[in-house]
Amino acid sequence: MKQIEVQIMGQSYLLGCPEGGEPQLREAVERVDAAMCKIRDAGKVKARDRIAVLASLNLAFDLAQREASLAAMAAPAAPVPPAPATAAGPGTSDADEARALQLIQRLDQALAGDGHLL
């Protein structure tokens, strides 16, 4: 196992790193450093251990939100009630209408989870 030296909030750490994992580890260090510096720079928390706990909770919360979004996108759409006979336009079948409604519902579910309009 390879060892690399990194800096988090101005302090050096020597970390073990599996072969080929250095880019991912360095990216993780950058995320932790950014999260900790953001909390420190806000000025309300001074103790390094408290900053580390808050940063880890924030990162874990972000990860949980992303996982929930991915799970919502992967989940099958809720059953669509049959469309009224008058809803189908010329050249479309009831099956086409039902499929279109399912796709719209899946899009709504996927977009609702990320909190962004576009």
CNS distance restraints for C-alpha pairs under 8 A (distance, minus, plus):
assign (resid   1 and name CA) (resid  16 and name CA) 6.28 0.50 0.50
assign (resid   1 and name CA) (resid  17 and name CA) 5.82 0.50 0.50
assign (resid   1 and name CA) (resid  18 and name CA) 5.11 0.50 0.50
assign (resid   1 and name CA) (resid  19 and name CA) 6.43 0.50 0.50
assign (resid   2 and name CA) (resid  16 and name CA) 5.79 0.50 0.50
assign (resid   2 and name CA) (resid  17 and name CA) 5.12 0.50 0.50
assign (resid   2 and name CA) (resid  18 and name CA) 6.12 0.50 0.50
assign (resid   2 and name CA) (resid  19 and name CA) 6.56 0.50 0.50
assign (resid   3 and name CA) (resid  14 and name CA) 6.42 0.50 0.50
assign (resid   3 and name CA) (resid  15 and name CA) 5.40 0.50 0.50
assign (resid   3 and name CA) (resid  16 and name CA) 4.46 0.50 0.50
assign (resid   3 and name CA) (resid  17 and name CA) 5.67 0.50 0.50
assign (resid   4 and name CA) (resid  14 and name CA) 5.65 0.50 0.50
assign (resid   4 and name CA) (resid  15 and name CA) 5.41 0.50 0.50
assign (resid   4 and name CA) (resid  16 and name CA) 6.53 0.50 0.50
assign (resid   4 and name CA) (resid  17 and name CA) 6.91 0.50 0.50
assign (resid   5 and name CA) (resid  12 and name CA) 6.66 0.50 0.50
assign (resid   5 and name CA) (resid  13 and name CA) 5.61 0.50 0.50
assign (resid   5 and name CA) (resid  14 and name CA) 4.45 0.50 0.50
assign (resid   5 and name CA) (resid  15 and name CA) 6.26 0.50 0.50
assign (resid   6 and name CA) (resid  12 and name CA) 5.62 0.50 0.50
assign (resid   6 and name CA) (resid  13 and name CA) 5.33 0.50 0.50
assign (resid   6 and name CA) (resid  14 and name CA) 6.44 0.50 0.50
assign (resid   6 and name CA) (resid  15 and name CA) 7.44 0.50 0.50
assign (resid   6 and name CA) (resid  26 and name CA) 7.75 0.50 0.50
assign (resid   6 and name CA) (resid  29 and name CA) 7.36 0.50 0.50
assign (resid   7 and name CA) (resid  11 and name CA) 5.22 0.50 0.50
assign (resid   7 and name CA) (resid  12 and name CA) 4.41 0.50 0.50
assign (resid   7 and name CA) (resid  13 and name CA) 6.07 0.50 0.50
assign (resid   7 and name CA) (resid  29 and name CA) 7.84 0.50 0.50
assign (resid   7 and name CA) (resid  33 and name CA) 7.78 0.50 0.50
assign (resid   8 and name CA) (resid  12 and name CA) 6.55 0.50 0.50
assign (resid   8 and name CA) (resid  13 and name CA) 7.51 0.50 0.50
assign (resid   8 and name CA) (resid  29 and name CA) 6.94 0.50 0.50
assign (resid   8 and name CA) (resid  30 and name CA) 7.81 0.50 0.50
assign (resid   8 and name CA) (resid  32 and name CA) 7.26 0.50 0.50
assign (resid   8 and name CA) (resid  33 and name CA) 4.84 0.50 0.50
assign (resid   9 and name CA) (resid  33 and name CA) 5.66 0.50 0.50
assign (resid   9 and name CA) (resid  36 and name CA) 6.77 0.50 0.50
assign (resid   9 and name CA) (resid  37 and name CA) 6.10 0.50 0.50
assign (resid  17 and name CA) (resid  21 and name CA) 6.22 0.50 0.50
assign (resid  17 and name CA) (resid  22 and name CA) 6.30 0.50 0.50
assign (resid  17 and name CA) (resid  25 and name CA) 7.29 0.50 0.50
assign (resid  18 and name CA) (resid  22 and name CA) 7.34 0.50 0.50
assign (resid  21 and name CA) (resid  25 and name CA) 6.17 0.50 0.50
assign (resid  22 and name CA) (resid  26 and name CA) 5.99 0.50 0.50
assign (resid  23 and name CA) (resid  27 and name CA) 6.19 0.50 0.50
assign (resid  24 and name CA) (resid  28 and name CA) 6.20 0.50 0.50
assign (resid  25 and name CA) (resid  29 and name CA) 6.16 0.50 0.50
assign (resid  26 and name CA) (resid  30 and name CA) 6.19 0.50 0.50
assign (resid  27 and name CA) (resid  31 and name CA) 6.31 0.50 0.50
assign (resid  28 and name CA) (resid  32 and name CA) 6.22 0.50 0.50
assign (resid  29 and name CA) (resid  33 and name CA) 5.94 0.50 0.50
assign (resid  30 and name CA) (resid  34 and name CA) 6.01 0.50 0.50
assign (resid  31 and name CA) (resid  35 and name CA) 6.09 0.50 0.50
assign (resid  32 and name CA) (resid  36 and name CA) 6.06 0.50 0.50
assign (resid  32 and name CA) (resid  55 and name CA) 6.98 0.50 0.50
assign (resid  32 and name CA) (resid  56 and name CA) 7.61 0.50 0.50
assign (resid  32 and name CA) (resid  59 and name CA) 7.98 0.50 0.50
assign (resid  33 and name CA) (resid  37 and name CA) 5.99 0.50 0.50
assign (resid  34 and name CA) (resid  38 and name CA) 6.03 0.50 0.50
assign (resid  35 and name CA) (resid  39 and name CA) 6.49 0.50 0.50
assign (resid  35 and name CA) (resid  55 and name CA) 5.39 0.50 0.50
assign (resid  35 and name CA) (resid  58 and name CA) 7.92 0.50 0.50
assign (resid  35 and name CA) (resid  59 and name CA) 7.77 0.50 0.50
assign (resid  36 and name CA) (resid  40 and name CA) 6.16 0.50 0.50
assign (resid  36 and name CA) (resid  51 and name CA) 5.90 0.50 0.50
assign (resid  36 and name CA) (resid  52 and name CA) 6.23 0.50 0.50
assign (resid  36 and name CA) (resid  54 and name CA) 7.95 0.50 0.50
assign (resid  36 and name CA) (resid  55 and name CA) 5.45 0.50 0.50
assign (resid  37 and name CA) (resid  41 and name CA) 5.82 0.50 0.50
assign (resid  38 and name CA) (resid  42 and name CA) 6.25 0.50 0.50
assign (resid  39 and name CA) (resid  43 and name CA) 7.11 0.50 0.50
assign (resid  39 and name CA) (resid  44 and name CA) 7.69 0.50 0.50
assign (resid  39 and name CA) (resid  45 and name CA) 6.98 0.50 0.50
assign (resid  39 and name CA) (resid  51 and name CA) 6.38 0.50 0.50
assign (resid  39 and name CA) (resid  54 and name CA) 7.83 0.50 0.50
assign (resid  39 and name CA) (resid  55 and name CA) 7.27 0.50 0.50
assign (resid  40 and name CA) (resid  44 and name CA) 7.27 0.50 0.50
assign (resid  40 and name CA) (resid  45 and name CA) 6.12 0.50 0.50
assign (resid  40 and name CA) (resid  46 and name CA) 6.42 0.50 0.50
assign (resid  40 and name CA) (resid  51 and name CA) 6.72 0.50 0.50
assign (resid  45 and name CA) (resid  50 and name CA) 7.10 0.50 0.50
assign (resid  45 and name CA) (resid  51 and name CA) 6.49 0.50 0.50
assign (resid  46 and name CA) (resid  50 and name CA) 7.66 0.50 0.50
assign (resid  46 and name CA) (resid  51 and name CA) 7.20 0.50 0.50
assign (resid  47 and name CA) (resid  51 and name CA) 6.26 0.50 0.50
assign (resid  48 and name CA) (resid  52 and name CA) 6.12 0.50 0.50
assign (resid  49 and name CA) (resid  53 and name CA) 6.27 0.50 0.50
assign (resid  50 and name CA) (resid  54 and name CA) 6.16 0.50 0.50
assign (resid  51 and name CA) (resid  55 and name CA) 6.02 0.50 0.50
assign (resid  52 and name CA) (resid  56 and name CA) 6.07 0.50 0.50
assign (resid  53 and name CA) (resid  57 and name CA) 6.18 0.50 0.50
assign (resid  54 and name CA) (resid  58 and name CA) 6.16 0.50 0.50
assign (resid  55 and name CA) (resid  59 and name CA) 6.15 0.50 0.50
assign (resid  56 and name CA) (resid  60 and name CA) 6.00 0.50 0.50
assign (resid  57 and name CA) (resid  61 and name CA) 6.02 0.50 0.50
assign (resid  58 and name CA) (resid  62 and name CA) 6.23 0.50 0.50
assign (resid  59 and name CA) (resid  63 and name CA) 6.21 0.50 0.50
assign (resid  60 and name CA) (resid  64 and name CA) 6.15 0.50 0.50
assign (resid  61 and name CA) (resid  65 and name CA) 6.23 0.50 0.50
assign (resid  62 and name CA) (resid  66 and name CA) 6.30 0.50 0.50
assign (resid  63 and name CA) (resid  67 and name CA) 6.17 0.50 0.50
assign (resid  64 and name CA) (resid  68 and name CA) 6.12 0.50 0.50
assign (resid  65 and name CA) (resid  69 and name CA) 6.19 0.50 0.50
assign (resid  66 and name CA) (resid  70 and name CA) 6.20 0.50 0.50
assign (resid  66 and name CA) (resid 114 and name CA) 7.99 0.50 0.50
assign (resid  67 and name CA) (resid  71 and name CA) 6.08 0.50 0.50
assign (resid  68 and name CA) (resid  72 and name CA) 6.10 0.50 0.50
assign (resid  68 and name CA) (resid 113 and name CA) 7.69 0.50 0.50
assign (resid  69 and name CA) (resid  73 and name CA) 6.24 0.50 0.50
assign (resid  69 and name CA) (resid 110 and name CA) 6.75 0.50 0.50
assign (resid  69 and name CA) (resid 113 and name CA) 5.23 0.50 0.50
assign (resid  69 and name CA) (resid 114 and name CA) 6.65 0.50 0.50
assign (resid  70 and name CA) (resid  74 and name CA) 6.15 0.50 0.50
assign (resid  70 and name CA) (resid 110 and name CA) 7.97 0.50 0.50
assign (resid  71 and name CA) (resid  75 and name CA) 6.00 0.50 0.50
assign (resid  72 and name CA) (resid 109 and name CA) 6.61 0.50 0.50
assign (resid  72 and name CA) (resid 110 and name CA) 6.28 0.50 0.50
assign (resid  72 and name CA) (resid 113 and name CA) 7.57 0.50 0.50
assign (resid  73 and name CA) (resid 106 and name CA) 7.03 0.50 0.50
assign (resid  73 and name CA) (resid 109 and name CA) 6.82 0.50 0.50
assign (resid  73 and name CA) (resid 110 and name CA) 5.00 0.50 0.50
assign (resid  76 and name CA) (resid 106 and name CA) 7.77 0.50 0.50
assign (resid  77 and name CA) (resid 102 and name CA) 6.31 0.50 0.50
assign (resid  77 and name CA) (resid 103 and name CA) 7.92 0.50 0.50
assign (resid  77 and name CA) (resid 105 and name CA) 6.61 0.50 0.50
assign (resid  77 and name CA) (resid 106 and name CA) 5.55 0.50 0.50
assign (resid  78 and name CA) (resid 102 and name CA) 7.63 0.50 0.50
assign (resid  78 and name CA) (resid 105 and name CA) 7.74 0.50 0.50
assign (resid  79 and name CA) (resid 102 and name CA) 7.59 0.50 0.50
assign (resid  80 and name CA) (resid  98 and name CA) 6.61 0.50 0.50
assign (resid  80 and name CA) (resid 101 and name CA) 6.92 0.50 0.50
assign (resid  80 and name CA) (resid 102 and name CA) 6.25 0.50 0.50
assign (resid  81 and name CA) (resid  98 and name CA) 7.82 0.50 0.50
assign (resid  82 and name CA) (resid  94 and name CA) 7.80 0.50 0.50
assign (resid  82 and name CA) (resid  98 and name CA) 6.60 0.50 0.50
assign (resid  83 and name CA) (resid  87 and name CA) 6.40 0.50 0.50
assign (resid  83 and name CA) (resid  88 and name CA) 7.86 0.50 0.50
assign (resid  83 and name CA) (resid  94 and name CA) 6.80 0.50 0.50
assign (resid  83 and name CA) (resid  97 and name CA) 6.87 0.50 0.50
assign (resid  83 and name CA) (resid  98 and name CA) 6.56 0.50 0.50
assign (resid  84 and name CA) (resid  88 and name CA) 7.71 0.50 0.50
assign (resid  85 and name CA) (resid  94 and name CA) 7.41 0.50 0.50
assign (resid  87 and name CA) (resid  97 and name CA) 7.84 0.50 0.50
assign (resid  88 and name CA) (resid  92 and name CA) 5.76 0.50 0.50
assign (resid  88 and name CA) (resid  93 and name CA) 6.28 0.50 0.50
assign (resid  88 and name CA) (resid  94 and name CA) 6.32 0.50 0.50
assign (resid  88 and name CA) (resid  97 and name CA) 6.44 0.50 0.50
assign (resid  92 and name CA) (resid  96 and name CA) 6.05 0.50 0.50
assign (resid  92 and name CA) (resid  97 and name CA) 7.09 0.50 0.50
assign (resid  93 and name CA) (resid  97 and name CA) 6.43 0.50 0.50
assign (resid  94 and name CA) (resid  98 and name CA) 6.13 0.50 0.50
assign (resid  95 and name CA) (resid  99 and name CA) 6.12 0.50 0.50
assign (resid  96 and name CA) (resid 100 and name CA) 6.14 0.50 0.50
assign (resid  97 and name CA) (resid 101 and name CA) 6.21 0.50 0.50
assign (resid  98 and name CA) (resid 102 and name CA) 6.22 0.50 0.50
assign (resid  99 and name CA) (resid 103 and name CA) 6.25 0.50 0.50
assign (resid 100 and name CA) (resid 104 and name CA) 6.24 0.50 0.50
assign (resid 101 and name CA) (resid 105 and name CA) 6.19 0.50 0.50
assign (resid 102 and name CA) (resid 106 and name CA) 6.23 0.50 0.50
assign (resid 103 and name CA) (resid 107 and name CA) 6.18 0.50 0.50
assign (resid 104 and name CA) (resid 108 and name CA) 6.15 0.50 0.50
assign (resid 105 and name CA) (resid 109 and name CA) 6.18 0.50 0.50
assign (resid 106 and name CA) (resid 110 and name CA) 6.12 0.50 0.50
assign (resid 107 and name CA) (resid 111 and name CA) 6.03 0.50 0.50
assign (resid 108 and name CA) (resid 112 and name CA) 5.88 0.50 0.50
assign (resid 109 and name CA) (resid 113 and name CA) 6.65 0.50 0.50
assign (resid 110 and name CA) (resid 114 and name CA) 7.35 0.50 0.50
assign (resid 111 and name CA) (resid 115 and name CA) 7.22 0.50 0.50
assign (resid 111 and name CA) (resid 116 and name CA) 7.34 0.50 0.50
assign (resid 111 and name CA) (resid 117 and name CA) 7.57 0.50 0.50
assign (resid 112 and name CA) (resid 116 and name CA) 7.83 0.50 0.50
